[in-house]
Amino acid sequence: MKPTLLAGLSAILLSCAANKYITPEAKMELAQCLVEEEAIMYGADWCGRCRAEKKEFGPAWKIMQKNYVECSEEPQQCEGISSYPFWKFKNGNTVRGYTPNFLEVLAEQSGCR
């Protein structure tokens, strides 16, 4: 295997595992910051990726769920959103779909770093 391909595969595997190494305390801090920064997650109960993101927050989801819109129950608030999960930040940034290192992406896009 070529060294560049091996390095690329290693980076992918590390990013997939990255969220698992974020401490529960750091997740709590991130969730609190996301709420303070008015980050909104749009999702649907039938969306497996949405469930995966909520689960990854762990106990910190209790904080974050304040800013969650369930689109299957509140479709009027989700007009124009075509894929879930969908995150919207007060600075105008958005994140569409699931990414393996989504906690890092959310921190970066929201300014919660």
N, C-alpha and C positions, 0 to 999 in steps of 0.2 A: 504494500500500500504506500502511496506517495506521502511524504511528510506533510504537505499542505492539506491533503484530503484528511489525513489522520488528525491534524490540528483542528480542522473544521468540524469533524465529527465530535471531537472532544469538547469543543465550544458549545455545540448543540446539546450534548448530554449534560454539560454543566449548567446551561441556562434552563433546561427542563427541571433540573433538581434544585435550582436556586431558591424558589419559593419555600421549599421544605426546610431550608436552613435559616430562614428568618425567624427570629425568636417570637414567642407569643407577646412579649412586651413590645417589641418593635411593631408587630401587627396592630396592637392596641394604639400605639402612638400614631401610626399611619392612619388608622381609621378615624381617630380624633381629629387629626389634621385635615383629612378629606372632608369631614363634616364641617369643620371651620371654614374650609376653602370652598364650600358649597358644591362639592363634586356630587354628581347625581349618576347613579347606575340605573339603566333601563334594562329590564329583563322580562322573561316570561316563565311561568311555572313549568312549561313543557320543554324549556331550553336546558339541555344537559350541561352545556358550557357555563351557563349562568349558575346552575347548582354547584358546579365545580369551583367557580370563583367564590361563591358564598362560603362553601365548605373550607376553602383554603384560608379564609380570614379566621376561621375557628371562632373562639369566644368573642373576638373583636367584631364579628358581624353584628352583634347586638348594638354596637355603637353605629356602625355604618348603615344598618337597615333604616335609620331615620331618613336617609337620602336615597332610598330605593323606590323606584316606580315599577309596579307590577303591571306590565302592558296588557296582559290578558284581562285585567280587571279595570284598568284605566286607559283604554285605547286612545281617548282624546288627547292625553298627555304625551302620547308616543307617535303622533303623526309625523311622517317623514323618516322615521327610523325603520330601516329595512333589515338590519341584522342585530342579533343579540349575542353576548352582552354588548351594550353601548354605554360608554361613559362620556359625560359632558362636564366641562370644567368652566368656572366663571371667567377664566382668562381666555376663553374661546377655543381651547384645545378639545379634541375629542379622541376617543379610542374606540375603534369598532372591532368586534369579534374577540375571540380568545387568543391570548399569547401565553406561552409557558411561563414567562417571567413577568406576568402582569402586575404583580405588586410593585416591582421596580419601575415598570412603565407608568403606573398610576402615580407613584411618588414623583417621578420626573415631570410628567405632563401637568400635574396639579401645582407644582412648586413646593411640594412637601418634602423635599430632600433635606 
